[in-house]
């Protein structure tokens, strides 16, 4: 059997379904996996952008005597 999914979680979820209903839910499970991967990427991009802005706007503190 060829690998249907990119992540082991969704592959196990699909495999855990009864054989007679797997075909009915394949599209929905694949879509859920794609949403999860897209949201993960979006979170990573947001985090990098936030860190870049934070570094850009950061003003080093001067030591006081």
C-alpha positions in Angstrom: 0.0 0.0 0.0 1.4 3.4 -0.9 1.6 6.0 1.7 -1.6 8.1 1.6 -0.7 10.8 4.2 2.2 13.0 5.1 1.9 12.6 8.8 1.7 9.4 10.8 -1.2 10.7 13.0 -3.6 11.0 10.0 -2.4 7.7 8.6 -3.2 6.0 11.9 -6.5 7.8 12.1 -7.4 6.5 8.6 -6.2 3.0 9.4 -8.2 2.9 12.6 -11.5 3.4 10.7 -13.5 0.2 9.8 -12.6 -0.9 6.2 -16.1 -0.5 5.0 -16.2 3.3 5.7 -12.6 4.3 4.9 -13.5 5.4 1.4 -16.3 7.6 2.6 -13.9 9.6 4.9 -10.7 9.6 2.9 -11.3 13.0 1.4 -12.2 14.6 4.7 -9.2 13.1 6.5 -6.9 14.3 3.7 -8.4 17.8 3.9 -8.0 17.9 7.7 -4.3 16.9 7.3 -3.8 19.7 4.7 -5.5 22.2 7.0 -3.2 21.1 9.9 -0.1 21.4 7.8 -1.1 24.8 6.4 -1.9 26.2 9.9 1.4 24.9 11.2 3.2 26.7 8.4 1.2 29.9 9.1 2.1 29.8 12.7 5.8 29.4 11.9 5.7 32.3 9.4 3.9 34.5 12.0 6.5 33.6 14.7 9.4 34.4 12.4 7.8 37.7 11.4 7.1 38.6 15.0 10.7 37.9 16.0 12.0 39.9 13.1 9.9 42.9 14.1 10.9 42.5 17.7 14.6 42.5 16.8 14.2 45.5 14.4 12.4 47.6 17.1 14.6 46.5 20.0 16.6 49.4 21.5 19.5 48.2 23.6 19.5 49.5 27.1 22.3 51.7 28.3 24.0 51.0 31.6 23.4 53.6 34.3 26.1 54.6 36.7 
